[in-house]
Structure formats: C-alpha cells, structure tokens
Amino acid sequence: MDFIEKYEKWLNYSHLPEELREELESIAGKTDEIEERFFKDLEFGTGGLRGIIGAGTNRMNIYTVRKATLGLAHYLKKVSQDNSVVIAYDSRYKSREFALEAALVLAKNKIKAYVFQKITPTPVLSFAIRYLEATAGIVITASHNPKEYNGYKVYNCHGGQITDKMALAITEEINQVEDELKVSVLAQKEAEEKDLLVWLDEEVLTAYLAKTKGLVMRPDIIEGNSFDLQIVYTPLHGTGYIPVSRLFKETGFKNVHIVEEQAKPDPDFSTVKYPNPEEHAAFRLALNQAEKVQADIVLATDPDADRLGVAVRDEKGKYVILTGNQLGALMIDYILQMRKYKGNLPINGV
C-alpha cells in the first residue's frame, strides 16, 4: 500500500476523530505533505517513539500509540506471565490521552495498567516499576523537544530504559500489527471495574521522595547551612515543580526560589523556544532571578524531569552553566569524598 492509499484509508475511516479528519482534509491534494505523514511508520527503538503530534502513520496520535502498545503487550505475554505496566505522562499536548489509550490497549489484552493521576517525572516512573513490582513501564513524553512533539518510551522491569535486544523484539511485534486503525481497546469503565486500570495517587511519589531523602550523605550539613544556601529552580513548564519543591522542603532547604513564570505545566512552553536545560536560552529567566536574589546555584529540569541543568558562580561571580560531564565529575567526586569521610570507601575502590 503506497502513501496515497494509506492517506485515503485513514480519511475514509468512519471512526476517525473529527480533529484528525479535519487535519487530513486540509492537506488534500498536497502530495508532499501526505507523503511525509504516510510514507513510513514512526520508528520504534530504545527511545521508543517520538514524533510530531498529528494525523498519519509517521505522527504521534492515538493509533500509533495503540499499535505500539499492542506490540508491547504481545511481547510481554511471550516473555513473562502475570504482567503489569506502569504508565506516566508529562505536561505536553495529548500526553494524558495517549497514556489512557495505552492503558486501555493493555487492559484489552488482560494486562493491568497502573496510571498516574497527575503528570509525573520519568524518574518516578522508573521507581514505581520496582515499587509496584511491574514488568514494564511506559512514559508519554518527548523529553526536551519542541511543543509540537510527543513521544512514547518503554522501560524494563528494573526501571531502566529498554536494551537494543528488547527494543528489537518489541519492534518485531509492532510490525506484525497489520492495521493500526483496528487495534481494540477496553472501555475505561470496564477496565476499572475489572481492576485492569488502576489510578495511582500520592503514595508512590511519597515513597520515591522518602527513598531519595535517604540518599543524602550529610544531612548535618543541610541542618547547619540551610539558611545560607540560596537556590533558584525552574521546572521549565514540566513535571518537576511538585516533586522537586517537596524534596527541597522535606530535606530542609529553606531558601528556594521558584521561577514562577515557568512553574505551572504549559504544553506550549511559552517562555522558551526549547525546554532543554542544557540550552543557555532556557536559563534566561532563572538567571535573571538568580541575580536578584544572589543565588548560589541555579537548577532546571526538562519537561519529564529526567534531565538536569545546573548553573553556578565562577570566581568572578558570573554564572556559568555546567556541562553534563562537569556535573557528573563533581557528583562522583563528592560521593567519594563523603565515603572517605565516613570511612566506607574501600582501599582498592574503583
């Protein structure tokens, strides 16, 4: 089937949502646009799916999400029994809708889906997989991509991103799904009544924060200096605001300044071109606030809060944004120093 035939099949599908139908009708006769949307399927890999939201097999929509989820369901049934999947989503357009669609495909295939009630960071999803002893996880996010994008990542039973081998096996199952428009879902009410769709409340986040606080190596330093350290934090309109704010408060940091213009979830990411904390432009508002309060450290998380950007003052008092390599080196140096201080660093430690 060529791309024109695929386009016409979608356009003539009687159950196509009106929003997608209007989008397809608007490109009637525009061969290049039709081809770009239908010349291939969104590719699945270790990073799952990622693409522009819209109508077509090369777009993120309920049908490409359903197809990927059916492939995942078939894979899980082949490799394990009594499966369950945790699903999280970020603040982007369609994220909650895609999360629910994935859950209802799993429910149709008799796989329990745990879905977060609210937008949730990817690290909390990873924790939840182990906390709930699930066999896999899905997070609906396009990470730090522009607002037009969304994505679908799969995580394994250990809470980590899937390996090449697992991605290839899931891809094989996805490719065997012949018609993305005909993937069945279970009605939400029925899924809930059969305990195949379970909504997650604050319990998982509270457990995650408790575990995270347990990783603090020198709580005595925080207790003695919490009033001195000035922190500016921005969630860049994503999922980080509530968990990061709670973590600062419950850990004992007193002077945390949130960038209010970027605190609320916003699928348009209206104050930044790209919600990427590695981009200097994304730090503009945070650095402006840092100058006002004379902050010691500036922190930014991306929309699904699995990527951290950090800015600190140099010897001249100018803010410098650290690279990932610099941040990693500082963190491992600190861990080694603290372990040496506590006497639990092995003599031959590597």
Salt bridges, closest charged atoms under 4 A:
GLU19 OE1 - LYS94 NZ 2.74
GLU23 OE2 - ARG37 NH1 2.52
GLU36 OE1 - ARG59 NH2 2.67
ASP41 OD2 - LYS67 NZ 2.90
GLU43 OE2 - LYS40 NZ 3.59
ASP90 OD2 - ARG92 NE 3.47
GLU97 OE1 - LYS94 NZ 3.49
GLU101 OE1 - ARG66 NE 2.75
GLU173 OE2 - LYS78 NZ 2.68
ASP179 OD1 - LYS9 NZ 3.24
GLU180 OE2 - LYS9 NZ 3.83
GLU190 OE2 - LYS194 NZ 2.69
ASP195 OD2 - LYS112 NZ 3.03
GLU202 OE2 - LYS118 NZ 3.70
GLU202 OE1 - ARG246 NH1 3.51
ASP220 OD2 - ARG218 NH2 2.81
GLU250 OE1 - LYS213 NZ 2.89
GLU250 OE2 - ARG246 NE 3.00
ASP268 OD1 - LYS147 NZ 3.86
GLU278 OE1 - ARG307 NH1 3.16
ASP304 OD2 - LYS153 NZ 3.76
ASP306 OD2 - LYS153 NZ 3.64
